[in-house]
Amino acid sequence: MESSTGLGFVTVLAVSGSIAFVATHVHKCLLSQLVKKVETELKGSGRCQVKKKVRFADDVVEPSSNNEEYRRRRSRVSAQLC
């Protein structure tokens, strides 16, 4: 009777130790993958990206001084389209 209890105890220790070992290994692998992913995100693409300047066409920008000229020009363009 005592030998079966001892065998059960040894089995429980072996199984729980194996589970702890596998959990630790998986945790290390996932952690290293996460660290690599974060490093690549922080580095970016590796080259310095220059911000592009946006230039609007002349007919897109509304004149700040006189809006009537802009409206006349836009009404002519829309009348030609119809």
Backbone as a printed PyTorch tensor [residue, N CA C, xyz], in Angstrom:
tensor([[[  0.8100,  -1.1750,   0.0000],
         [  0.0000,   0.0000,   0.0000],
         [  0.8670,   1.2590,   0.0000]],

        [[  1.9390,   1.2140,   0.7990],
         [  2.8170,   2.3660,   0.8630],
         [  3.5820,   2.5620,  -0.4350]],

        [[  3.8990,   1.5000,  -1.1240],
         [  4.6270,   1.6250,  -2.3790],
         [  3.7610,   2.2680,  -3.4570]],

        [[  2.4660,   1.9880,  -3.4630],
         [  1.5850,   2.6080,  -4.4550],
         [  1.4000,   4.0930,  -4.1580]],

        [[  1.3790,   4.4640,  -2.8920],
         [  1.2790,   5.8770,  -2.5160],
         [  2.5560,   6.6090,  -2.9080]],

        [[  3.6790,   5.9900,  -2.6710],
         [  4.9610,   6.5850,  -3.0460],
         [  5.0930,   6.7130,  -4.5440]],

        [[  4.6130,   5.6940,  -5.2670],
         [  4.6570,   5.7390,  -6.7310],
         [  3.7520,   6.8460,  -7.2710]],

        [[  2.5880,   7.0120,  -6.6640],
         [  1.6730,   8.0950,  -7.0580],
         [  2.2910,   9.4540,  -6.8050]],

        [[  2.9540,   9.5880,  -5.6690],
         [  3.6060,  10.8520,  -5.3300],
         [  4.7210,  11.1790,  -6.3170]],

        [[  5.5150,  10.1970,  -6.6780],
         [  6.5970,  10.3880,  -7.6470],
         [  6.0190,  10.7440,  -9.0120]],

        [[  4.9160,  10.1140,  -9.3870],
         [  4.2700,  10.4100, -10.6700],
         [  3.7670,  11.8470, -10.7030]],

        [[  3.1390,  12.2710,  -9.6230],
         [  2.6400,  13.6570,  -9.5420],
         [  3.7990,  14.6370,  -9.6390]],

        [[  4.8940,  14.3660,  -8.9690],
         [  6.0630,  15.2460,  -9.0430],
         [  6.6350,  15.2930, -10.4630]],

        [[  6.7000,  14.1340, -11.1190],
         [  7.2530,  14.0940, -12.4750],
         [  6.3700,  14.8630, -13.4510]],

        [[  5.0550,  14.6760, -13.3480],
         [  4.1300,  15.3600, -14.2630],
         [  4.1470,  16.8580, -14.0070]],

        [[  4.0790,  17.2720, -12.7440],
         [  4.0730,  18.7070, -12.4500],
         [  5.4080,  19.3510, -12.8310]],

        [[  6.4980,  18.6430, -12.6610],
         [  7.7970,  19.1700, -13.0840],
         [  7.8820,  19.3240, -14.5850]],

        [[  7.3320,  18.3460, -15.3060],
         [  7.3300,  18.4340, -16.7730],
         [  6.4830,  19.5990, -17.2460]],

        [[  5.3260,  19.7780, -16.6170],
         [  4.4460,  20.8950, -16.9920],
         [  5.1350,  22.2240, -16.7070]],

        [[  5.7990,  22.3400, -15.5730],
         [  6.5150,  23.5730, -15.2410],
         [  7.6430,  23.8310, -16.2340]],

        [[  8.3650,  22.7820, -16.6200],
         [  9.4530,  22.9300, -17.5880],
         [  8.9190,  23.3920, -18.9430]],

        [[  7.8470,  22.7670, -19.4190],
         [  7.2660,  23.1410, -20.7150],
         [  6.7310,  24.5700, -20.6650]],

        [[  6.0730,  24.9420, -19.5700],
         [  5.5390,  26.3010, -19.4440],
         [  6.6600,  27.3290, -19.4500]],

        [[  7.7550,  27.0400, -18.7710],
         [  8.8980,  27.9540, -18.7490],
         [  9.5220,  28.0880, -20.1330]],

        [[  9.6510,  26.9870, -20.8400],
         [ 10.2310,  27.0070, -22.1800],
         [  9.3520,  27.8110, -23.1420]],

        [[  8.0460,  27.5740, -23.0960],
         [  7.1240,  28.3120, -23.9710],
         [  7.1600,  29.7960, -23.6330]],

        [[  7.2120,  30.1260, -22.3500],
         [  7.2560,  31.5240, -21.9350],
         [  8.5120,  32.2150, -22.4610]],

        [[  9.6560,  31.5420, -22.3830],
         [ 10.9060,  32.1160, -22.8870],
         [ 10.8370,  32.3430, -24.3910]],

        [[ 10.2780,  31.3750, -25.1190],
         [ 10.1810,  31.5090, -26.5750],
         [  9.2730,  32.6670, -26.9600]],

        [[  8.1150,  32.7480, -26.3080],
         [  7.1830,  33.8300, -26.6170],
         [  7.7610,  35.1830, -26.2420]],

        [[  8.4630,  35.2380, -25.1330],
         [  9.0620,  36.4930, -24.6930],
         [ 10.1460,  36.9550, -25.6590]],

        [[ 10.9720,  36.0250, -26.1350],
         [ 12.0310,  36.4130, -27.0650],
         [ 11.4440,  36.8680, -28.3990]],

        [[ 10.3740,  36.2310, -28.8460],
         [  9.7220,  36.6630, -30.0820],
         [  9.1150,  38.0480, -29.9120]],

        [[  8.5210,  38.3060, -28.7460],
         [  7.9360,  39.6120, -28.4820],
         [  9.0080,  40.6930, -28.4560]],

        [[ 10.1300,  40.4070, -27.8380],
         [ 11.2220,  41.3810, -27.7680],
         [ 11.7480,  41.6800, -29.1700]],

        [[ 11.8920,  40.6560, -30.0070],
         [ 12.3560,  40.8780, -31.3800],
         [ 11.3710,  41.7340, -32.1550]],

        [[ 10.0850,  41.4750, -31.9730],
         [  9.0650,  42.2400, -32.6830],
         [  9.0700,  43.6970, -32.2440]],

        [[  9.2160,  43.9330, -30.9440],
         [  9.2600,  45.3010, -30.4280],
         [ 10.4960,  46.0210, -30.9430]],

        [[ 11.6310,  45.3450, -30.9930],
         [ 12.8540,  45.9700, -31.5000],
         [ 12.7060,  46.3650, -32.9580]],

        [[ 12.1000,  45.5110, -33.7710],
         [ 11.9240,  45.8570, -35.1780],
         [ 10.9380,  47.0010, -35.3410]],

        [[  9.9190,  47.0620, -34.4880],
         [  8.9730,  48.1730, -34.5570],
         [  9.6400,  49.4850, -34.1680]],

        [[ 10.5000,  49.4470, -33.1620],
         [ 11.1660,  50.6680, -32.7260],
         [ 12.1890,  51.1480, -33.7430]],

        [[ 12.8600,  50.2210, -34.4020],
         [ 13.8530,  50.5980, -35.4020],
         [ 13.1940,  51.1940, -36.6320]],

        [[ 12.0080,  50.7750, -36.9610],
         [ 11.3430,  51.2380, -38.1610],
         [ 11.8680,  50.4910, -39.3570]],

        [[ 11.8550,  51.1490, -40.4750],
         [ 12.3010,  50.4920, -41.7000],
         [ 13.8140,  50.5720, -41.8720]],

        [[ 14.5030,  51.2570, -40.9830],
         [ 15.9490,  51.3000, -41.0480],
         [ 16.4940,  52.5020, -41.7850]],

        [[ 15.6920,  53.1640, -42.5200],
         [ 16.1670,  54.3560, -43.2250],
         [ 15.3320,  55.5520, -42.7950]],

        [[ 15.9110,  56.6930, -42.8690],
         [ 15.2410,  57.9150, -42.4450],
         [ 14.2430,  58.3290, -43.5170]],

        [[ 13.0050,  58.4010, -43.1330],
         [ 11.9840,  58.7830, -44.0980],
         [ 11.7410,  60.2830, -43.9970]],

        [[ 11.8370,  60.9600, -45.1190],
         [ 11.6260,  62.3900, -45.1710],
         [ 10.1430,  62.6370, -45.4000]],

        [[  9.5820,  63.5560, -44.6300],
         [  8.1730,  63.8760, -44.8020],
         [  7.9990,  64.6430, -46.1060]],

        [[  6.9830,  64.2460, -46.8480],
         [  6.7200,  64.9110, -48.1130],
         [  5.8930,  66.1640, -47.8700]],

        [[  6.2180,  67.2130, -48.5940],
         [  5.4560,  68.4470, -48.4900],
         [  4.2920,  68.3800, -49.4600]],

        [[  3.1560,  68.8560, -49.0100],
         [  1.9520,  68.8300, -49.8350],
         [  1.8050,  70.1750, -50.5130]],

        [[  1.6460,  70.1340, -51.8300],
         [  1.4000,  71.3610, -52.5910],
         [  0.0680,  71.2280, -53.3020]],

        [[ -0.7840,  72.1880, -53.0870],
         [ -2.0850,  72.1770, -53.7300],
         [ -2.0100,  72.9220, -55.0540]],

        [[ -2.8800,  72.5370, -55.9700],
         [ -2.9530,  73.2410, -57.2480],
         [ -3.5510,  74.6240, -57.0130]],

        [[ -3.3140,  75.5330, -57.9740],
         [ -3.7870,  76.9080, -57.8160],
         [ -5.3040,  76.9880, -57.7390]],

        [[ -5.9940,  76.1310, -58.4880],
         [ -7.4540,  76.2200, -58.4770],
         [ -8.0710,  75.5690, -57.2360]],

        [[ -7.2940,  74.8860, -56.4450],
         [ -7.8160,  74.2640, -55.2270],
         [ -7.7660,  75.2370, -54.0620]],

        [[ -6.7320,  76.0490, -54.0020],
         [ -6.5600,  76.9650, -52.8900],
         [ -7.4820,  78.1550, -53.0740]],

        [[ -8.2860,  78.4010, -52.0630],
         [ -9.1990,  79.5340, -52.1200],
         [ -8.4290,  80.8010, -51.7650]],

        [[ -8.5790,  81.8630, -52.5750],
         [ -7.8680,  83.1030, -52.2620],
         [ -8.3480,  83.6680, -50.9290]],

        [[ -7.4180,  84.1190, -50.1320],
         [ -7.7950,  84.6120, -48.8110],
         [ -8.3310,  86.0390, -48.8620]],

        [[ -7.9860,  86.7990, -49.8960],
         [ -8.4000,  88.2010, -49.9310],
         [ -9.7730,  88.3890, -50.5700]],

        [[-10.0540,  87.6960, -51.6850],
         [-11.3000,  87.9540, -52.3960],
         [-11.9240,  86.6140, -52.7980]],

        [[-13.0010,  86.2570, -52.1630],
         [-13.6460,  84.9920, -52.4510],
         [-14.5430,  85.0460, -53.6860]],

        [[-14.9020,  86.2510, -54.1280],
         [-15.7950,  86.3690, -55.2940],
         [-15.1100,  85.8560, -56.5580]],

        [[-13.8480,  86.1530, -56.7340],
         [-13.1190,  85.6840, -57.9110],
         [-13.0830,  84.1580, -57.9300]],

        [[-12.8560,  83.5680, -56.7960],
         [-12.8220,  82.1080, -56.7030],
         [-14.1830,  81.5210, -57.0580]],

        [[-15.2470,  82.1000, -56.5350],
         [-16.5940,  81.5840, -56.8150],
         [-16.9570,  81.7450, -58.2870]],

        [[-16.5590,  82.8700, -58.8930],
         [-16.8360,  83.0540, -60.3310],
         [-16.1210,  81.9970, -61.1530]],

        [[-14.8730,  81.7730, -60.8430],
         [-14.0990,  80.7790, -61.5770],
         [-14.6950,  79.3830, -61.3950]],

        [[-15.1080,  79.0410, -60.1890],
         [-15.7020,  77.7330, -59.9230],
         [-17.0570,  77.5900, -60.6100]],

        [[-17.8290,  78.6710, -60.6660],
         [-19.1450,  78.5730, -61.3220],
         [-18.9680,  78.3940, -62.8280]],

        [[-17.9420,  79.0180, -63.4190],
         [-17.6790,  78.8090, -64.8490],
         [-17.2770,  77.3660, -65.1270]],

        [[-16.4530,  76.8040, -64.2750],
         [-16.0050,  75.4260, -64.4600],
         [-17.1860,  74.4710, -64.3190]],

        [[-18.0390,  74.6770, -63.3380],
         [-19.1870,  73.7850, -63.1500],
         [-20.2170,  73.9710, -64.2590]],

        [[-20.3360,  75.1820, -64.8230],
         [-21.2700,  75.4060, -65.9290],
         [-20.7720,  74.7090, -67.1920]],

        [[-19.4640,  74.6550, -67.3830],
         [-18.9110,  73.9780, -68.5500],
         [-19.0870,  72.4720, -68.4540]],

        [[-19.1040,  71.9400, -67.2680],
         [-19.2740,  70.5030, -67.0880],
         [-20.7050,  70.0580, -67.3800]],

        [[-21.6770,  70.9180, -67.1580],
         [-23.0800,  70.5410, -67.3790],
         [-23.4240,  70.6310, -68.8140]]])
